[in-house]
């Protein structure tokens, strides 16, 4: 169960990292503007960020249920009644993260720090595109200069 939640989280994280890059490449072929990239990037990555934050919360709930923790119990004895002693420490750690701030606030905080990544990827992509265009325009000029013609 832990492996499933870990793999799903990694896939969402990779999607969050790669989506602006893939979007820039896809939009670069159609020569659309910065504002189109920014709007589409905002919508796509916001969706992935919300899914990622929700999944982190839901996977904690799944793991707590998997280990036998009772979320609806009234006291600690009832909550930890079905938890095996070897899993008790893990359950306490998951419980602390689960009962922290909610996933919508985590998503908002994450996106505030993530959003400049869209602009950074765009600027790096534009720089690489300019370097590539210079190389395409001047490869034969350098050869002719080297030959002395």
C-alpha positions as CSV (number, residue, x, y, z in Angstrom):
1,X,0.0,0.0,0.0
2,X,2.8,2.4,0.8
3,X,4.5,1.6,-2.5
4,X,1.3,2.4,-4.4
5,X,0.9,5.8,-2.7
6,X,4.6,6.6,-3.2
7,X,4.5,5.7,-6.9
8,X,1.4,7.8,-7.5
9,X,2.9,10.8,-5.7
10,X,6.1,10.4,-7.8
11,X,4.1,10.3,-11.0
12,X,2.2,13.4,-10.1
13,X,5.4,15.2,-9.1
14,X,7.1,14.3,-12.4
15,X,4.0,15.5,-14.2
16,X,4.2,18.8,-12.4
17,X,7.9,19.1,-13.4
18,X,7.5,18.1,-17.0
19,X,4.2,19.6,-18.0
20,X,5.6,23.2,-18.5
21,X,8.5,21.8,-20.6
22,X,6.2,19.7,-22.7
23,X,3.7,22.6,-23.1
24,X,6.5,24.9,-24.2
25,X,7.7,22.4,-26.8
26,X,4.1,21.8,-28.1
27,X,3.3,25.4,-28.3
28,X,6.7,26.3,-29.7
29,X,5.8,24.4,-32.9
30,X,2.6,26.4,-33.3
31,X,4.2,29.8,-32.5
32,X,1.6,30.8,-29.9
33,X,2.3,33.7,-27.6
34,X,3.6,33.9,-24.0
35,X,0.1,34.7,-22.7
36,X,-1.3,31.5,-24.3
37,X,1.6,29.5,-22.7
38,X,1.0,31.1,-19.3
39,X,-2.8,30.6,-19.3
40,X,-2.6,27.0,-20.5
41,X,0.4,26.3,-18.1
42,X,-1.5,27.8,-15.2
43,X,-4.6,25.7,-15.9
44,X,-2.8,22.4,-16.4
45,X,-0.3,22.8,-13.5
46,X,-3.0,24.1,-11.2
47,X,-5.0,20.9,-11.9
48,X,-2.0,18.7,-11.3
49,X,-1.1,20.6,-8.1
50,X,-4.7,20.3,-6.8
51,X,-4.6,16.6,-7.6
52,X,-1.2,16.2,-6.0
53,X,-2.3,17.9,-2.8
54,X,-5.6,16.0,-2.6
55,X,-3.7,12.7,-3.2
56,X,-1.3,13.4,-0.4
57,X,-4.2,13.9,1.9
58,X,-6.2,10.9,0.6
59,X,-3.2,8.6,0.6
60,X,-2.6,9.4,4.3
61,X,-6.2,8.5,5.0
62,X,-5.8,5.2,3.0
63,X,-2.6,4.3,4.9
64,X,-4.2,5.0,8.3
65,X,-7.1,2.8,7.4
66,X,-4.7,0.1,6.1
67,X,-2.8,0.1,9.4
68,X,-6.1,-0.3,11.3
69,X,-6.4,3.3,12.6
70,X,-10.0,4.3,13.3
71,X,-10.6,7.9,12.2
72,X,-14.1,8.1,13.8
73,X,-13.1,7.0,17.3
74,X,-13.6,9.2,20.3
75,X,-10.4,8.5,22.2
76,X,-6.8,7.3,21.6
77,X,-7.6,3.8,22.9
78,X,-10.3,3.3,20.3
79,X,-8.2,5.0,17.5
80,X,-5.2,2.8,18.0
81,X,-7.1,-0.3,19.1
82,X,-6.6,-2.2,15.8
83,X,-3.1,-0.9,15.0
84,X,-0.3,-3.5,15.4
85,X,2.5,-2.5,17.7
86,X,5.1,-2.6,14.9
87,X,3.1,0.0,12.9
88,X,2.3,2.3,15.8
89,X,5.1,4.7,15.2
90,X,4.3,5.0,11.4
91,X,0.6,5.6,12.2
92,X,1.5,8.4,14.7
93,X,3.7,10.1,12.0
94,X,1.0,9.8,9.4
95,X,-1.6,11.0,11.9
96,X,0.4,14.1,12.6
97,X,0.7,15.0,8.9
98,X,-2.9,14.1,8.2
99,X,-4.3,16.4,10.9
100,X,-2.2,19.4,9.9
101,X,-3.4,22.0,7.5
102,X,-5.9,20.9,4.9
103,X,-5.0,19.9,1.4
104,X,-6.6,23.0,-0.3
105,X,-4.3,25.2,1.7
106,X,-1.3,23.0,1.0
107,X,-2.2,23.2,-2.8
108,X,-2.4,27.0,-2.6
109,X,0.9,27.3,-0.7
110,X,2.6,24.9,-3.1
111,X,1.3,26.7,-6.2
112,X,2.5,30.1,-4.9
113,X,6.1,28.7,-4.8
114,X,5.7,26.7,-8.0
115,X,4.2,29.3,-10.3
116,X,7.5,31.1,-11.1
117,X,8.7,27.8,-12.5
118,X,6.4,28.4,-15.5
119,X,8.1,31.7,-16.3
120,X,11.6,30.3,-15.8
121,X,10.9,27.4,-18.2
122,X,9.5,29.8,-20.8
123,X,12.6,32.1,-20.5
124,X,15.0,29.1,-20.7
125,X,13.1,27.8,-23.7
126,X,13.3,31.1,-25.5
127,X,17.0,31.3,-24.8
128,X,17.6,27.8,-26.2
129,X,15.4,28.6,-29.2
130,X,17.5,31.7,-30.0
131,X,20.8,29.7,-29.6
132,X,19.4,27.0,-31.9
133,X,18.4,29.6,-34.5
134,X,21.9,31.2,-34.5
135,X,23.5,27.8,-35.0
136,X,21.1,27.0,-37.9
137,X,21.9,30.3,-39.6
138,X,25.7,30.2,-39.3
139,X,27.1,26.7,-39.6
140,X,28.4,27.2,-43.2
141,X,29.7,30.6,-42.5
142,X,32.1,29.2,-39.9
143,X,33.3,26.5,-42.3
144,X,34.0,29.0,-45.1
145,X,35.9,31.2,-42.7
146,X,38.0,28.3,-41.6
147,X,38.8,27.4,-45.2
148,X,39.8,31.0,-46.0
149,X,37.2,31.6,-48.6
